[in-house]
Amino acid sequence: MTSSSFYLVGNREIRQMLGDISRQRVYQLTSRPDFPAPIANLSQGKVWLGGDVEKWMDRKRRPRFPVPAEPAEPPVPSSITWVSAAPQPVLNMPPRPRPAVTNAGRPYDPAPCCPHLPQHADS
């Protein structure tokens, strides 16, 4: 074992290594039989060798999006004629009349709904 792979990680570091996953997900992963065994169980939680966790990640994680071997570029014809779009005409139309506000199919009644209130008593 090299000295660069000898470092300890806890739940918080595993969360960060795996992309800031939830605490519950860390618990699920560390409880799996294929996850490395902790080297110590401290009062603040279990600790693992960082190198062991990295090896487990290399075995288990897949890339989210497959990376193509070579980026495919569409073929470009040697002679391209670009056609500019014609300007669209501006339509000057009068505004549409708005229908009267209705309440369940009935015309709106501007009469006060509560004549006893001061703001409605004047109307």
C-alpha positions as CSV (number, residue, x, y, z in Angstrom):
1,M,0.0,0.0,0.0
2,T,1.4,3.4,-0.9
3,S,1.4,6.3,1.5
4,S,-0.7,8.4,-0.9
5,S,-3.6,6.0,-0.5
6,F,-3.4,5.8,3.3
7,Y,-5.9,8.4,4.5
8,L,-9.1,8.0,6.4
9,V,-12.5,9.0,5.3
10,G,-15.8,9.2,7.2
11,N,-19.4,9.5,6.1
12,R,-19.0,13.2,5.2
13,E,-16.0,12.6,3.0
14,I,-17.7,9.7,1.3
15,R,-20.7,12.0,0.6
16,Q,-18.3,14.5,-1.1
17,M,-16.5,11.8,-3.0
18,L,-19.7,10.4,-4.4
19,G,-21.0,13.8,-5.5
20,D,-22.7,15.2,-2.4
21,I,-25.2,12.4,-2.0
22,S,-27.6,12.3,1.0
23,R,-26.6,10.8,4.4
24,Q,-29.2,8.1,3.9
25,R,-27.7,7.1,0.6
26,V,-24.2,6.9,2.2
27,Y,-25.7,4.6,4.9
28,Q,-27.3,2.4,2.2
29,L,-24.0,2.1,0.3
30,T,-21.7,1.5,3.3
31,S,-24.1,-1.2,4.5
32,R,-23.8,-3.2,1.3
33,P,-21.7,-6.4,1.5
34,D,-19.5,-5.3,-1.4
35,F,-18.5,-2.0,0.2
36,P,-15.1,-2.0,2.0
37,A,-15.2,-2.9,5.7
38,P,-14.5,0.1,8.0
39,I,-11.1,0.0,9.8
40,A,-12.4,1.5,12.9
41,N,-15.8,2.3,14.6
42,L,-15.2,5.5,16.6
43,S,-17.7,7.3,18.8
44,Q,-18.2,9.8,15.9
45,G,-18.9,7.0,13.4
46,K,-17.1,4.5,11.2
47,V,-13.9,5.3,9.2
48,W,-12.6,3.7,6.1
49,L,-9.4,3.8,4.2
50,G,-9.7,6.3,1.4
51,G,-7.9,4.1,-1.1
52,D,-10.3,1.3,-0.5
53,V,-13.3,3.5,-1.0
54,E,-11.7,4.9,-4.2
55,K,-11.1,1.4,-5.5
56,W,-14.8,0.5,-4.8
57,M,-15.9,3.6,-6.6
58,D,-13.7,2.7,-9.6
59,R,-15.4,-0.8,-9.7
60,K,-18.9,0.3,-9.2
61,R,-19.4,3.7,-10.8
62,R,-20.3,4.1,-14.4
63,P,-20.1,7.3,-16.4
64,R,-23.5,9.0,-16.5
65,F,-23.2,9.9,-20.2
66,P,-21.1,7.7,-22.5
67,V,-18.3,9.6,-24.1
68,P,-18.0,8.9,-27.8
69,A,-14.5,7.8,-29.0
70,E,-14.3,10.6,-31.6
71,P,-16.7,13.5,-31.9
72,A,-18.7,13.1,-35.1
73,E,-18.9,16.2,-37.3
74,P,-21.5,16.5,-39.9
75,P,-20.2,16.6,-43.5
76,V,-20.1,20.2,-44.9
77,P,-20.8,20.5,-48.6
78,S,-18.2,22.6,-50.5
79,S,-20.8,25.0,-51.9
80,I,-23.4,26.3,-49.6
81,T,-25.9,29.0,-50.6
82,W,-27.2,30.9,-47.7
83,V,-30.7,32.3,-48.1
84,S,-31.7,35.2,-45.9
85,A,-35.2,35.1,-44.5
86,A,-37.6,37.7,-45.9
87,P,-38.8,40.3,-43.4
88,Q,-42.2,39.4,-42.0
89,P,-45.0,42.0,-42.5
90,V,-46.3,43.8,-39.5
91,L,-50.0,43.5,-39.0
92,N,-51.8,46.6,-37.7
93,M,-55.0,45.2,-36.5
94,P,-57.5,47.0,-34.2
95,P,-57.7,45.5,-30.7
96,R,-60.3,42.8,-30.1
97,P,-63.3,43.9,-28.0
98,R,-63.1,42.3,-24.6
99,P,-66.2,40.4,-23.3
100,A,-68.0,41.7,-20.2
101,V,-66.8,40.1,-17.0
102,T,-69.2,37.4,-16.1
103,N,-69.9,35.4,-13.0
104,A,-71.0,31.8,-13.9
105,G,-72.5,33.0,-17.2
106,R,-74.3,36.1,-15.8
107,P,-73.2,39.6,-16.6
108,Y,-71.2,41.4,-14.0
109,D,-73.4,43.4,-11.5
110,P,-71.6,46.6,-10.4
111,A,-74.0,47.0,-7.5
112,P,-72.3,46.9,-4.1
113,C,-72.2,43.5,-2.5
114,C,-72.2,44.7,1.1
115,P,-74.1,48.1,1.4
116,H,-73.3,48.2,5.1
117,L,-69.6,48.8,4.5
118,P,-68.6,52.5,4.2
119,Q,-66.7,52.1,0.9
120,H,-69.9,50.7,-0.7
121,A,-72.4,52.9,1.0
122,D,-71.6,55.8,-1.4
123,S,-72.2,53.9,-4.6
